Amino acid sequence: MRILTGRGFAIVVAAAAVVFGVSGSSWARTVKTRVHAGLRNSMHLKSPAAMLSGEAVVPGVMPEEIAADGSASVSPEEGKPYQLKMFNLHTGESLDIVYRIGSTYLPDALEKLNYFLRDHNTQDVSNYDPKEFDVLHAMMARLGKLDSVIDIVCGYRTPETNATLRQHSPQTGVAEHSQHMEGHAIDLRVPGVTTAKLRDAALSLKAGGVGYYPVSQFVHVDVGPVREWVFGTKQRRTIIAQMHRRVHSSHSSGAVAGQ
């Protein structure tokens, strides 16, 4: 075996450094790009709403619709019970009710739900779209919280109540043509479940509108067109900025502020 001279060895080392340096740099960039792309794909695939699965929203039918259709009616006792547990934050009333068995809605139960969700300001009652209750049931099923109580922040609103809220509370995000006036929407919380998690569960259903209110800490769920929105983050940032300014002001004028 020949032993390289000092000069020859240096040339070989330099050449190797150039080859492996360029190749290594290119390889590192390629790996880095692939890793980052993989992370982005993983983050996309593992978005909270996408990860939730389970019960889907499949609307039922009213008994009279079954009779009018002429199809064979199914005995309610033979089907799956759909149960909801609720607490109305405005009236202090509680409701634990089975509103549907199998594919058949129970009219008496729906009437009780309509009254429970009445406009507490005027006592007016609306006929809720039963699909709204199916959305709530499916949402709670996906959360694994079917035995938990849903806190009702807002149910039905008359046009008068809606207009009053818009006039006197412009920062609450009350829509002029609110789905609440149609008996299609409910604002809610679930004790022990974060507002963000509630939002994700509702979004995963793709069954209507979902509004996320992180400051007021509730989620709007309706059976209108599929859409989503966030209300309150701007106001939250403004409040935090004001707090920072007050703290900075007190620190900069410590002697005066302390007297």
N, C-alpha and C positions, 0 to 999 in steps of 0.2 A: 504494500500500500504506500502510495506516495504521500509525503507530508507537504502540505501547502506552505509556501513561503509567507511571510508576514504580509507582503503586498498583495499576493494572490488571494489570501484569506480575506483580506479587507474588501477586495473587489466582490468576492462571492457574497460576503455578508451584506454589502451595500445593495447588490442586485436583489438578494432575497428580501431585504427590507422594503425595496421599492415594490417588488411583486406582491408580497404578502401585505404590505401596508395599504396599497391601493385595493387589492382584493378584499382584505379584512374590513376596510372602511365601507366598501360597497356592500359586503355581506352584512355588516352591522346595520347599515341603513335599511337594507331589505328586511332583516329580521325585525328591526324596530317598527318599520311600517306595518309589517304583517301582524305584529303583536298588538299595535295600537288599533289596527282595523279589527282584530279579533276582539279586543276589549270593547270597542264601540258596538260590534255586533252582539256581544254578550249582554251589554247594558241595554241594548234595544230589545233583545229577546226576553230579558228578565225584568222589564218594566213591571211595576206592581200590578197594574190593571191587567196586563197580559198574562200574569202568572195565576190569577184567580180563575177558578173554574168551578163547575158544579151545576146546580139547578139553573135552567134557562127559563125565560119568561114565555110561557105558553098560555094565552088567555083561555078562560073557560067559557061556558055558555049559561044563559039563564034557563030555568025549567020550561018557560013558555016557548023559548026558541027551539028546544028539543021537541016539544009537542007539535009546534007548527011545522017543523021539518019532517015529521012523521017517522023519525028514526027511533029505534028502541031506546027507551030511557034506562039509565043505569041507576040502580039503587044506591043512594049516597053512602050507605054503610059499606059498600063494596070498594069504595075508592079511598085514595089518600086524603087525610084531613089537612087543610091549610089553615094554620093558626097564627094569629098575631096578638102580641101583648103590647099595649100602649099606655102612655101616661101623658095627659094634656097639661102642659106647663102653665096654661092660662086659667083653666077651670079647676085644676086639681083632681080631675076625674081619671079613673083607670078603666081599662077595658082589656079583657082576656077573652078572645072569641075565635071560633072556627067559622070562617066566612065562605068556605068552599070545601066540597068533598068530591074527590076525583075531578072530573071536568065540569061539575055542576056547582054554580054559585047558589048560596042560600039567601033568598030575598030578605028574610027577617034579619039576618046578620048584617047584610048590606045597609039596611035601614038604620041599625044601631051604629054602624060605622059612620054613616052620613051625619047622624046627630052628634056623635062624639067629635067629629071634625068641623062642626058648625062654626060660623063666624061668631066668636065670643063677644064681639062688640055689639052686634045687632041681634044675635040668636037666630039668624037666618040659616037655613039648612040647604045644602046642595045635593044633587044626585051624583056622587063620584063615579068616575069610570072605574069599574072593578079591576081593570088591568093595573091600575095604580097600586092596588093591594097585592097583586101578583108580583109586581116589581119589588115591593118591600119584602115580601116573603122570600123571593129568590135572592135578594141582597143579603138578608139575614142568614139564609142557608149557606151562601158562599163564604160568609164570615164565620160560619160554625157557631152562630149565636141565635138559633131559633128559639131558645128558652129565655132570651134576654128581652128586656123592655125597651121599646122605642119611645124616646121623649119627643113629643110633638111640639115644635116651635111655632108652626103655623100650618093651618089646614085651609079650609075654605075662606075666601074673602069676597065680600060683596063689592061691586064697583065703587060704592060710596066709601067703604073702608079702605079700599086700594087707593082711591084718590086722596083721601086724608093722609095716608102714610106717605104718599109721594110729596104732598104739600108740606107736611110738618117734619118729615124725616128724609130730606133729599140724599143723605149719605148712606141710606140703608140698601140702595140698589133695587128698589121696588120698580118693576117694569110697568109701563102704562097699560099694556095689554097682557097682564099677568095670567099665567096658566092657573093660578089659584082661583081666579074668578070663574073658571070653567069647571072646577072640580076635578082638575087634572094634576094637581101638584101638592106636595107636602114638604115642608122644611122640618128637618129632624136631627136629633143627636141620639147616640146610644152610649150610655154610661160605660166606661171602661174601654171604649173603642175610639181611637183618634179620629179626628175629622178627616185627615188625609186618607186613612184606611177606609172609612165610609165612602169617600169619593171614589177611591179605586174600585171598590166592590160595585158601586152603582155604574161606573163607566164600563166595567167588564161586561155588563148585561147588554149594552147597546140597545136599550129599549126606550129611550127618550132623552129629555134634557137633564143635565147634571150641573148644578151650580155649586161651586166650592167657596165657602165664606170662612177663611181661616181666622179672621179677627173676631167675628161674632160666634165662631165655632159651631157651625151647622152646615148641613148639606141640603140643597134643594134637589128634589127628585120629581120629575114629571113624565107624563106619557105623551108629550108633544113631539115635535120633530127631534131627531137625534142631534144633539149639539152639546157643547160644554163651555163653561166660562168660569172665571175667577173674579171675585169681588172682595176688595178690602186690602190687598197687598200695598197699593199706593198709599192709602190712608195709614197703614201700619208703618211704612217707611217714613212718612211725614212725622208721625208721633215719635218714632225713634230718633229722627233727626232733631226734633225739638228738644227731646230729653238730653241729647248730647250737647246741644247749644246751651241749655240751662246749666248743665254740669260744668262746661267749659267756662261759662260766664262766672259761676260761683268760685271756681278755682282761680280765675284771673283777678278777681276782686275779693280775695279772701278776707282781708281786714274789714272791709265795709260789710260784706255779707255776714260776718260773724258778730257784728255789733247789734 
